[in-house]
Amino acid sequence: MDGKNRSSRISGLHKKSIRERIELVGAFAGLDAAEMDHLANTGNLDEHVADHLIENVIGTMNIPVGVATNMLIDGKDRLVPMATEESSVVAAVCNAARQCYDNGGFITSMSGPLMIAQVQLVDIADPQHARIKILERRDEIKAICDECDPILVKLGGGFRDLEVRIIATRGGDMVITHLIVDTRDAMGANAVNTMAEKLAPYIAAWTGGRTYLRILSNLADRRLARARCVWKAEAIGGAEVRDGMLAAYHFAEADPYRAATHNKGIMNGVSAVVLATGNDTRAVESGAHAYGARLGRYSSLTHWERTAEGDLAGILEMPMAVGLIGGATKLHPTAKVALKILSVQSAEELARIIAAVGLAQNFSALKALATTGIQKGHMALHAQNIAMMAGALGDEIEIVARALVAQGKVRVDLAEAELAKLRSK
Ligand code: MEV
């Protein structure tokens, strides 16, 4: 394909084989044979599985899976697989967990596996009237919803509650029905979306309005995972460290600019476990940030306090819509192994572990920020990436990285110089 005539209008790409797609893309982008072979190597994800997970597959993206150690959660020792490309994330969790292990580790809980689906109703002259009409149909609504998923009902899940809200919008009043559904061990998107779609025509008929959107809400505030933990002041470096960490939290609580970064750190841990277990990172992330803003101003997802004994108590409470069935959890071989390592029996157990990881991550970030700064620990690990970027291989990576850290400057040009020096010996 000539560079000038490149067109992204490729019909039927999805019908081609992975190799054919790679060749088409290769011609479009000028990939060489080695680059195309690289794409064709799907590693430990069978190419047929990859090809059926999404459309137009041309390869897979390998991200390291690390395992967080020292995690004592509700009295049980856990090893927690985490998929992340960020150098210091796994180490941060291990360190935080080590510092609270002797004090009992993390205690977790969950509000329940309830998801919300929304049905949007518009063109309603009398929204108050419509609202009550919908509420009156609760039993019928329950039957319509439960009929959509008899297996879920058999497993103890299904319709649980109904909420009808009137919201004032730029386009006029809307009547929004919330279906509250116990989705058990499923993340539940498919289950609740099916129910909302089934119910919508009934709502339109009962009220005389028109329904448009029928979709879950990722603000899963009926599915809150909670983790708490007390770090002894002496285990974390004393009262000064504790107070610095509290000041860091107060900053995040008061300031959305800081809260965004504070919560990003929490999500470093949360998303890594969500990804490793084949769950939907975007669903959990949007839920987390929406929940962080629920009081009208975006704020910290964690809360930190000084206990009566002078120790540091941390809590994390956030929506955690994860499942053990559906999505990639049962299809991706790495996700299946990750779940086996976690040895969780329910989606709730998984959600609670993830909350503990998020809290641990936040602890380590606050501690580093309030003491030595984040760069010291981060740079030691980052230096290894820089060494690899400079071309270091095998044992050279560690040697070059150490030399960069010793100089206090982590730069590719310096890494190249160190590597040259090493190789000339
Ligand atoms: C970096 O990925 C995460 C931190 O910025 C989190 C924080 O600032 O709390 C270190």
Residues whose N, C-alpha, C, O or C-beta is under 5 A from the ligand:
A	BS01	MEV	T261 H262 K264 G265 A365 I374
